[in-house]
Amino acid sequence: MKKQTTISNKNTSGQKYLGDRGLLIFLVFLSAFAPLSTDLYLPALPTMTAYFNVPEYLTNLTLILFFIFFSAGILVWGPLSDKYGRRPILLVGITGYAIASLLCAVSGSIYQLIFFRVLQAIGGGSASAVATAIVKDVYHERQREKTLALVQSMVIIVPAVAPVIGALLLTFTSWRGVFIIQALLGLIILLGSIIFQESIAHRGSGNILHTLGRLGVVLKNPGFTSLLIIFSLSSISGLAFISSSSYIYQNDFGTSSQVYSYFFAFNALAMLLGPLIYIKLSNHFKRFSIINLCFGITILSGLAIILFGQSNPFIFALALFPATLAGSCSRPPSAYLMLDQQPEDAGSASSLMGSFATIMGSLGMIIISFNMDHLIPVIGGLNIILGLLSGGLWLAVTKTPLLRKIRET
């Protein structure tokens, strides 16, 4: 018994320099790249609109196009990481991200900023594409699900404090300083990538076209693709809120950028608690039942937003909290189930998961951009509609033979 305890305390990740704990921290920052690249400068959006003297939709393009090209980058980086390895892809992608961040900081017009944000998005996509693939490379079965939950809960800490930090930065620097901070963060992740040891055991063969073609092979798996569509839909309402949150709190409710960051952090607390709650619930309930509950909570939360959310910022935040909590609670089991459906091509599967979620999130940003005068009702309506749609599809799919090798426990 004592011998078994000694063995379990050894480095199980195979990372000589990072170790088990260092690898977890590294995965957290890789997974947090997308929200970190947006949330840190969310408080500056109204300021940037005024600085460039442009319509709000142009400033919002720095968000929308970021997510569109971020998702495109993920689709390329993931399969390439199956062929060339996780580490080389990270080194190339993160280097590009850091350089693009500096270019964003020196932009002379909104159009330059939009272009450099596109470059930043493509480079940053490498982090999200590789992060989930590394989890599948290193961890197995229940340990994989717990690691996904732990990483995703810890990930929220970074974007939760990002708007607060961004608001503080704006008190003594301009929005340009925010992008310089992003460049520095990119350099930190680049350092972690340098000491990271390759995790993939068997690399793919064939040319580039064959490698990218693995995306199609994965999509032909009906179990994986059905779950991919169902769980990506929730990103529409989530990113719709994130892209409009500064306008809701600062313009509609009249709060300062600092107070807005506190409300945003409160919502991010729900994202932090969701995976942790799932870990506790999964010890007593089947993951299918937990997912069913999450869809139901999302619908009720959307109804509360429509009925009471426009009265004041505190009630809006409280009404939105359950939907955010339910969405984050369903992330670990959904990611586990999707990966469980696709035993091979982890990089391609990971890239499709990240890309679809980002594309759906971009759709949410576009929807909210055309409804700037009715932000709160739209947020509530999206949660109701998507909760009903995703929940209905989920119930239908789980009653068919589409899902293979699936385990409820």
N, C-alpha and C positions, 0 to 999 in steps of 0.2 A: 504493500500500500504506500509505503514511504517512497519506494522507487518510482511509482507512477506519478506521485506528486512532484518529484524532482524533474521528471521528464516533461510534465505539463508546463513547468516554469521556464523551460528553455525557449529559445527563439524559434517560433514555429512559422514565421513568415518568410524565412530564407533571406532576409535583408541584413547583411553584415553591418552596415553603417546606420541604417534607419532603425532597425530592430522592430519588434511588434508594435510598440506604442508610437514610434516615429512614423511607421507606415500608416497607421490610422490617422495621425495628424496630417500627413501628406495627402491621403485620400480625401480628407475633409476639405482641404484648400483646393484640391483639384475639382471636387464636386461643387464647391462654392464659387467657382470662377464666373459663371454666368450671372448669378444674383449679385455678386460683388462688383461686377462690371457695370451694373445698372443702379443698384440701390445706393451706392456711394455718392452718386451725383443726382439722384432724384430730387433732393431739396433745391438743387440749382436750376431745375427746368424752367420755372417761371422767370428767374433772373436771366437765364440765357436767352429766353424769348425776347425779353426787353432789351438785352445787350445788343443782339443782332437786329432788333427791330423787325421781326418776321412773324408771320402767323403761327399760332400754337401747333398746327399740324406739321409745319416744317421742323420745329424743335422735336416733336414726337417721332419724326422719322429717324432721329439718332437712336431711338429705342427700337422702333419697329424694324428698320433695316438691320440693326445689330442682331436681333433675334432671327431674322430670316437668313442672313449669311452665317450666323453662328450654327444654325441647323444644317446649312449646306456644308460648312466645314466639318461638322461632326460626321456627316455621311461619307466624306472622303477619308478623314483621319482614322476612323474605326477600322475599316478593311485594311488600310495600309499598315496599321499596327499589328494585324494578324500576320502580315507578310514580313515586315521589317522589324517588328518588335515594339514594345510599348515605349521604351526609353528613347530611341532615336526620334520617334514621332513627337514626344514631349519636348525634346531639346529644340527641334525645328519650330514647332508651333508656339511655344512659350517665348522664344526669342523674338518671333514676329510680333507677338502680342505686346511685349515690352516696348519695342520700337514704335509700333503704331500708337501706343498710349502717349508717348512723348510727342508724336506728330499731332495728336488730338489737342494737346496742351498748347501748341503754337498755331492752331488754326486761325486764319484771318477772316473766315466767313462761315456761315452756317453750312454751305455746300462743301467746303473743305472738311469741316468737322464730320459731316455725314459720311464722306468718302473714307476718312481715316478711321471712323467707327466701324465701317465695313471691314477694313483691313484688320482692325483689332478683333472683330468678331471671328474672322476666319482663323486667326492664330489661336484665339482662346478656345475655339471648338475642339482643339486637340486634347485639352484637359478633360472635358466632359466625356469625350469619346473613349478615352483610355481609363478613366477612373473606375467605371463599373466593370470593365473588362479585367482590370487588375483584381477586383474583389472576386470575380469568378475564377481567375487563375490561382489565387492563393487559398481561398476558403471553400468549404464544402458543406452541403446539406444545411442543418440547423445553424451551424456556425456562420454560414454565408448569410442566412436571413437575419441573424442577430447583428452581424457586422453591417449589413445594409441599413438596418434600423438605427444602429449606433452612429454610423457615419452621417446618415441623413438628419438625425436629431442634432448632432454637433455642428453640421453644416449651417444650420439656421442661426447659430450664435453669431457667425461672421456677418451675414447680411442683416441680422437683427440690429446690430450695433452700427452697421455701415451708414444708414441715414443720420443717426445721431452724430457720428464722426463727421459726416459730410456737412451737416448743419454747423458744427463747431468750426470746421475748416473755413466755411463761408464768412465767419465772423472776423477772420484776419487774413483771408486770401480770397482770390476769385475762383471761378469754376475751373480755371486753368490749373490751379494748384491741385484740384481733385484728380485730374488726369495724371499729374506728376506722381501722386500717391499710387495710382493704379500701376504706373510704370515700375515703381519701386517694389510693389507687391509681385509684379511679374518677375522681377529679378530674384526675389526670394524663392518663388516657386521654381525658377530655373535652377537655382542652387540645389534645391531638393531633387530635381530631376537628374542633376549631375551625379549625386551620390546614390540615387535609386538604382538597384540592381534588377536586371531584366527578370520579369516574372513569367513570361510565356514559355511553355515547355516545347511546343512544336509549332514552327512557323509555316505559313502557307506557301504554296509553290505557284508557279505560273507567272504570266506577265501582269502588268498593271490592270489591263482591261479585265482579265480573268479574276484578279483580286477584287476589283470593284463589283464584278458580277456576282460575288458572294452575297451582296445585299439582296439581289433577286432570289437567290436560293433560300435565304432566311425568310423572305416575305412569302414564299410559296408554302411555308409551314402554316397551316390554317389555325392551329392552336396559338402560336406566337402572334400572328397578325391580328386575330380577333381580340386578344387581350391588349395588344398594342393600341388599337383604335379606341377601345373602351376606356382605358386608363389615361390616354392622351387627351381626351376631351375635357377633363377637369382643368387642364392648363389654360383653357380659354378664359374661364372666369377668374382664375388666379392671376394671370398676367394682365387681364383687363383692369383689375383693381390696382395692381402694382403701378401700371403706367399712368393711371388717373388719380392715384392716391394723393399726390402733392396738390393737385387742383381741387380735389374734394375738400381736403382739410384747410388749405391755405386760401383758396378762392371762395368756395361755397360756404365754409364755416368760419372763415376769417382768422385762422390761427397763424402764428408765426412759423417760420421754417423750423425753429427749434422745437416748438410744441408739436408740430407735425411729426417730427422724428420720434417723439415719445409715443404717439398714437401708432405709428408704423411699427415701432418696437413691440408694442403690446400685441399687435396682430402677428408679428413674427414669433412671439412667445407661444402662440397656438401651434405654429409650425414646429417649434422646438419640442413641445410636449407630445405632439401626435405620435411620432415613432416610439417614444418612451412608453406611452400608454399602450401602444400596440404590443410591445414586449410583455407587459404585464397581462394584458387581456389574452394573449396567445397561449399563456400557460393554463388557461381555464376554458377557452372557447375556440372553436374551429375558425380558421382564417376566413372561410366563406361567410360565416355568420357575422364576423367583424366587418367585412367589406359591405355586406348588406346594410348593416347599421350605419356605416359611414355615408352611404348614398341617401338614406332616410334623413339623417341629420343635415346634410347639405340642402335638401329640399326645404326643410323647416326653417333653416337659417335664412335662405333666400326670401321666404315669405315674411320673416321678421324684418328683414332689411327694407322691403317694400312698404310694409305697414308702419314701421316706427323709425326707420333709419334717417329720415330727413329732419327729425326734430332737433337734434344736437349731435355734436361729434362723439360724445360719450356713448350715447345709445347706438349710434351707427357702429362704433367699434365693438360694442358688446354683441350686437346682432350679427356682425360678420365673423366674430370669434369662432362659433361652432363650425361654420363652413370651412374655415381655414384649418381648424383642428381635425375635422373629418378627412379633409383632403390629404393632410400630411400623415394621418394615421393609416391610410390605405396605401401609402407609397411603398413601405417595406414589403408587404405581402404581394403587391402587384409586380414589383421588380423581381422578387423571388420567383413567382409563378411564370413570368415571361422568360427568365433565364432558364428555368427548369424545362420549358418547352423546347429550348434550343441548346442541346448539349455541345455542339460545335460552333465555330465562328463567333466566339465571344465578342470580338471587336466589332464585327458587323452588327450583331444583335444589340450591343451596347450603343452603337452609333445610331441605329434606328430608333431605339428607345428615347435617346436624347433629342434626336432630330424631330421626331413626331411631336414630342411634348413642346419643343420650341416653336415648331410651325403652328401648332394649335394656339400657343400663347401669342404668337404674332397676329393670328386671326382675331384673338380677343382684343389686342391693342388697336387693330383697325376698326373693329366694331365700336369700341368706346370712343375712338377719335372722331367718329361721325355723330356722336351723341353727347357732345361736351356740355350741353344745357340740361341733360337729364342723366347725369352720371350715376347717382345712387339708385334710381329705379332700374337702370340697365344692369348694374351689378347684381341687384337682387333677382331680376328676371333671368339672368344668365345662370345663376346658381340653381334656380328652380328647374329651368328647361334642361340644363345639362345633367342635373341630378336625376331627373326622370328618364332622360335618354340613356345615359350611361348605366343607370340602375336597371332599366328594362333590358338593355342589350346584355348586361352581365347575367341576369336571371335566365335569359333565353339561351345564351352560350353554355352556361353550366349544365343545362339540361340536354345538351347535344353531345355527340361523340367527337366534337372538334378538338377538345382538349385531351392531349395525350400525356401519359405518365404524370398526371396531376394528383397531388395529395392534399387532402383537406386538413390534415392534422398539423 
